C-alpha cells in the first residue's frame, strides 16, 4: 500500500495512511497534514471543556512563554540590526569627517598661498618704496654737499667728511 492508495475493505491501515485519508478526503498540503496529526495527538485536550482555569493555565504554560520567546528573539534581532546600523552610521560619519578634514586642508592651503602671495607683493612694494626713498635721500644729500662745495660753505675737511658720508651710504 502506498501513500496515494485508499485502504480496501477489511484491511488494517497504518496511522500515517489513516491521517492521510481522513474522512475519505486526500490531504494535499503539508500544513493540513500537520494539523490532522496535532488533532489526533491532542484529541483529549481539544475535547476538554474550556473554563477560565484551563484558559489561564494555557495562557501561563503556552501563550506567555511563546510570546516571551518571540519577543526575546525579536529583541535580539533588533539589537543586532541596531548594532549594524550604528556601525554603518559611524563609518559614514567617519568618512564624512575625513572628507571635511581634506577640504579644510585644501582650504587652509589656498588661504596660506593667498597670504604668501599678498605678503610677497607687499614686501616687494615695500622694498621698492624704501629703495626709492633711499635714492631720493641720497640725491638730496649729494645736492647739499655739491651746493656747500660750490658756495664754499664749511672747511675742506668738513666737506670731505660730508662727501664721504654721502658716498659711503650713510
C-alpha positions in Angstrom: 0.0 0.0 0.0 1.4 3.4 -1.0 0.5 6.8 0.3 -1.7 7.5 -2.7 -3.9 4.4 -2.3 -7.1 4.2 -0.2 -7.4 1.1 2.1 -9.5 -1.8 0.9 -12.4 -3.1 2.9 -11.2 -5.2 5.8 -7.6 -4.2 5.6 -5.7 -2.7 8.5 -4.3 0.7 7.8 -1.3 2.5 9.3 -1.9 5.6 11.4 0.0 7.6 8.7 -2.3 6.3 6.0 -5.3 6.9 8.2 -4.3 10.5 8.7 -3.6 10.9 5.0 -7.1 9.7 4.1 -9.2 11.2 6.9 -12.9 11.4 6.0 -12.1 9.9 2.6 -10.5 13.1 1.5 -6.9 13.3 0.5 -5.0 15.9 2.3 -2.8 17.6 -0.3 -0.8 20.1 1.6 1.7 19.7 4.5 0.0 22.2 6.8 -3.3 20.4 6.8 -1.4 17.1 7.3 0.3 18.5 10.4 -3.0 19.9 11.7 -4.5 16.4 11.4 -1.6 14.9 13.4 -1.9 17.6 16.0 -5.6 16.9 16.3 -5.0 13.2 16.9 -2.2 13.7 19.4 -4.2 16.3 21.4 -7.7 14.9 21.0 -8.2 14.9 24.8 -7.0 18.5 25.1 -9.2 19.6 22.2 -12.3 18.0 23.7 -11.8 19.4 27.2 -14.4 21.8 28.5 -12.9 25.3 28.3 -13.0 27.0 31.6 -11.3 30.1 33.0 -8.8 27.9 34.8 -8.0 26.0 31.5 -7.6 29.3 29.7 -5.4 30.7 32.4 -3.3 27.5 32.5 -3.0 27.6 28.7 -2.0 31.2 28.9 0.6 30.6 31.6 2.1 27.5 30.0 1.8 28.1 26.3 1.0 31.7 25.3 3.2 33.7 27.6 6.3 31.6 27.2 5.7 31.7 23.4 5.3 35.4 23.4 8.4 35.9 25.6 10.4 33.7 23.2 9.2 35.6 20.2 9.8 39.0 21.8 13.2 37.8 23.0 14.2 36.7 19.5 12.8 39.9 18.0 14.7 41.9 20.6 17.9 40.0 19.8 17.4 40.6 16.1 16.6 44.3 16.7 19.8 44.6 18.8 21.9 43.0 16.1 20.3 45.2 13.4 20.7 48.3 15.6 24.4 47.4 16.0 24.8 47.0 12.2 23.0 50.3 11.6 25.2 52.0 14.2 28.3 50.7 12.6 27.1 51.9 9.2 26.3 55.3 10.6 29.7 55.5 12.4 31.5 54.5 9.1 29.5 57.1 7.2 30.3 59.8 9.8 34.0 58.9 9.8 34.1 59.1 6.0 32.4 62.5 6.0 34.7 63.8 8.8 37.7 62.7 6.8 36.3 64.4 3.7 35.7 67.6 5.7 39.3 67.4 7.1 40.6 67.0 3.5 38.5 70.0 2.4 39.7 72.1 5.4 43.3 71.1 4.5 42.7 72.3 0.9 41.1 75.5 2.1 44.0 76.1 4.6 46.5 75.6 1.7 44.6 78.1 -0.5 44.4 80.6 2.3 48.1 80.2 3.1 49.1 80.6 -0.6 46.9 83.7 -0.8 48.6 85.2 2.3 52.0 84.3 0.9 51.3 86.0 -2.4 49.9 89.1 -0.6 52.9 89.2 1.7 55.3 88.8 -1.2 53.5 91.5 -3.2 53.5 93.8 -0.1 57.2 93.1 0.6 58.2 93.8 -3.0 56.2 97.0 -2.9 57.7 98.0 0.4 61.3 97.3 -0.8 60.6 99.4 -4.0 59.4 102.3 -1.9 62.3 102.0 0.5 64.8 101.9 -2.4 63.0 105.0 -4.0 63.2 106.8 -0.7 66.9 105.9 -0.2 67.7 107.1 -3.8 65.8 110.4 -3.2 67.6 111.0 0.1 71.0 110.2 -1.4 70.3 112.6 -4.3 69.3 115.2 -1.8 72.5 114.7 0.2 74.6 114.8 -2.9 73.0 118.1 -3.9 73.5 119.6 -0.5 77.2 118.6 -0.5 77.5 119.9 -4.1 75.9 123.3 -3.0 78.2 123.5 0.0 81.2 123.0 -2.3 80.0 125.5 -4.9 79.4 128.2 -2.4 82.4 127.4 -0.2 80.4 126.7 2.9 82.5 124.9 5.5 86.1 123.8 5.5 87.6 121.4 3.0 87.8 118.8 5.8 84.1 119.2 6.7 83.1 119.0 3.0 85.3 115.8 2.5 83.7 114.3 5.6 80.2 115.0 4.3 81.1 113.8 0.9 82.4 110.5 2.4 79.2 110.1 4.4 77.0 110.5 1.3 79.1 108.3 -0.9 79.5 105.7 1.9 75.8 105.1 2.2 75.0 107.0 5.4 
